[in-house]
Amino acid sequence: MSKWYPKNGRVIFHVDMNSFYASVEMAYNPELKGKPLAIAGNPEERKGIVVTASYEARDKGVKTTMPLWQARRLCPNMIVMRPNFERYRKASREMFSILSQITPLVQPVSIDEGYMDITDCADQGTPLEIAKWIQDTVMEQLELPCSIGIAPNKFLAKMASDMKKPMGITVLRKRDIPTKLWPMPVREMYGVGEKTAEKLNASHIQTIEDLAKADVYALKGKLGINGERLQNRANGIDDRLVDPDAVSEFKSIGNSQTLPHDTTDDNEITKLLRQLSQKVADRMENKEVVSRNIQLMIRYYDRKTITRSKQLPEYISKVEEIYQYAMKLWEDHWNGDPIRLMGVTAQDLSEKQDATMQLDLFTYESEAKNEKLYSAIGELTDKYGTNPFKKLKAKPKATPTTSFQKDFLDDFKKVNRSDHEAN
């Protein structure tokens, strides 16, 4: 058994559910099995896009994020369903519960995938035996397929889980890198997006091997510190730990929405900005965070997309403040062409209790105006023992948004903590 569990190394799994939303629907309705199925955000309107598709639909060329009208052309007999997020939440929690039977070192990274560190699980079998047990148990109990990558670190495990789908189990050792990993196109490497791939290709870096052997200073010149990080990954170097508490980490809160038609109407655009700002503010209040950076995303009628952000002199969280900066970004950067989609995101987040107000030239005047109000509230608080003007925290809205997975991960941590305390 010891040859599978090195003394100085780790044994990491990446468990990836296959076509998760579609697979969950098939588990609930067996009549859908074997048929081309797509889950789409809004089947009735043109803004609907494919969230996920069954492998039968993928075989016809249907891909995630593809416009629904285009997917229907490729697969006319495709069944289209709206997402049922509560159903997917339940299935995901049950799946992660199965993983937690093996080890407490489980790190969900989205609703349908997560890492496991099984280094100390030699008493439960070899890594292949454990992977097979997970795959069989998830299929038997939930009727859901998954693929599992087995490797000495998270990056290689992630790459391995993508190598055989559906229902694959792939081992990727460091000695396998030259034959299994390096021949792959660099754009298929985890962590390399479309724009990064274009930059690498322009520098004659076509394969992961090219990236692994490239001049590191040239990479840093093109991609900054990320260039060196990607080269380390290409060489199989990744020292990140599997961290169950990483579920609580989030760097931004944002919402976006596609308009029902391309528009240049000021009233329609400002109304949407207001709605998006309200959603962001509500979620920030629920998570008890404040922001020092507001980002606006504009997607035009021709799908050209720009993002512009503003670093702020102070932390903000109120809807009026978010809306004010989003509007200013729109006024400064809109080129007048018809708009298809807009998004507002709060970045550079900090917990309210940790954020200290900076009374600099930007904030002193507004703080001074409120000094009497703060004094009055302080006196009443001293008298009655609590702030009589404190707002009740808004209950989170049940309507799913574009940030469903981030909210799910926060919920997942709360459920796991409650389960742990109960035990």
Secondary structure, 3 states (H helix, E strand, C coil): CHHHCCCCCCCEEEEEECCHHHHHHHHHCHHHCCCCEEEECCCCCCCCEEEEECHHHHCCCCCCCCEHHHHHHHCCCCEEECCCHHHHHHHHHHHHHHHCCCCCCEEEEECCEEEEECCCCHHHCCHHHHHHHHHHHHHHHHCCCEEEEEECCHHHHHHHHCCCCCCCEEECCHHHHHHHHCCCEHHHCCCCCHHHHHHHHHCCCCEHHHHHHCCHHHHHHHHCHHHHHHHHHHCCCCCCCCCHHHHHCCCEEEEEEEEEEEECCHHHHHHHHHHHHHHHHHHHHHHCEEEEEEEEEEEECCCCEEEEEEEEEEEECCHHHHHHHHHHHHHHHCCCCCEEEEEEEEEEEEEHHHCCCCCCCCCHHHHHHCHHHHHHHHHHHHHHCCCCCCCCCCCCCCCCCCCHHHHHHHHHHHHHHHHHHHC
